[in-house]
Amino acid sequence: MTPTLVRQHLPHVGAAPRVDRRARARDWSEIQERMLVPLYEAVYERLDVGPATRLLGLGCGSGLALLMAASRGAAVAGVDTCDDRLALARERLPDDAHAGAGARVVHGSPVDAARADASGYTVVTAFEPIGCLAGDTERLGGHLSEAVPLTVRGAAVVLSGWGPPERCATASVLRVAGDLAEPQPGTGGWRPADRDDLERVAERAGLRPDGSGRVACPFGYADADSAVRGLKSTGLFDPAIAATDRQQVDKELAEALHPYERPDGTVWMPNVFRYLVARVP
């Protein structure tokens, strides 16, 4: 949430001891990643993503957003630092797919994803919502400093973040991440979203704001167990797991989720996400 609140990419807050990274990546791909599909769709519709689009996804995770762009005809590339998620992305996006353009997903920085023959990206997306971890805006700024020089003039750069805490039911659940443990060095701790987070990142990157929008992205789960697994897959709870143990974190999460359980056992948490479209001068 990171789903980097969640840092969906919100996802890379560091690996805590006793965390099964492969299982967590699978939970992200099968449970949590789809929660932001309405955001992906809204952005792609607004920017008319299609065959003329050359798109770079920052923090591409297991590749669902890239797959959706490629299905619209876009040539896509993505970068992430989680090998297990990238392995799932490569399964979804084989190199010989999508009109012969291929889909390049790599571990590393935006520079590592650039093709030698690329004429410049026309769209850059940062779909991991910022606004839940201390320091997440600075980290995104570092990624943008590498990505922006790879774009064409006028390219769209999309930043996303959590909406106001009062409009995000998941905020109360994610506070467990901060309550159970102090963050590990270099990971940052949970914090409420700030309404100007996206604009500040764009300004520091030298980008020109060109409109914004809000999208409802409810988090819905088949049951409380799926909700716990999905939320832990974001990585936000790694410091708490390290400071206590997995069982304690699971217990605290289950209690925090209880108000959002429906009579049929499903879990439903309404949330609002915000995105900013900025342009490369």
DALIN-V606325 format. One line per field, one symbol per residue. ss: DSSP state (@ for helix, = for strand, . for the rest). phi: phi as a letter, one per 20 degrees, with the letter a starting at -180 (. if undefined). A space follows every 10 residues. Layout:
ss: ???
phi: ???
//
This chain:
ss: .......... .......... @@@@@@@@@@ @@@@@@@@@@ @@@@@@@... ...=====.. ...@@@@@@@ @...====== ..@@@@@@@@ @@........ ..=====..@ @@@....... ========== ..=..@@@@@ @@@@@@@@@@ ========== ==..@@@..@ @@@@@@@@@@ .........= ......@@@@ @@@@..==== ======..== =..@@@@@@@ @@.....@@@ @@@..@@@@@ @@@@@@@@@@ =.....===. .========= .
phi: .p...fefoj dddoeegmde fffffffffe degffeggfg ffffffelfa geeddddemf lenfffgfff feofecbbcb ddffffffff ffcffeemlm fmcdcceqdg ffefffdfeo febcdceffe obcgnfffff gffffefgfe defngedddc bffggfdcff gffffgfefe bfffgnendf bffdfdgfff ffffemedgb obbccfcfed cfafffffff ffffnfegff fffdaffffg fffgffegfd eegenfdccf bcddccecde f
//
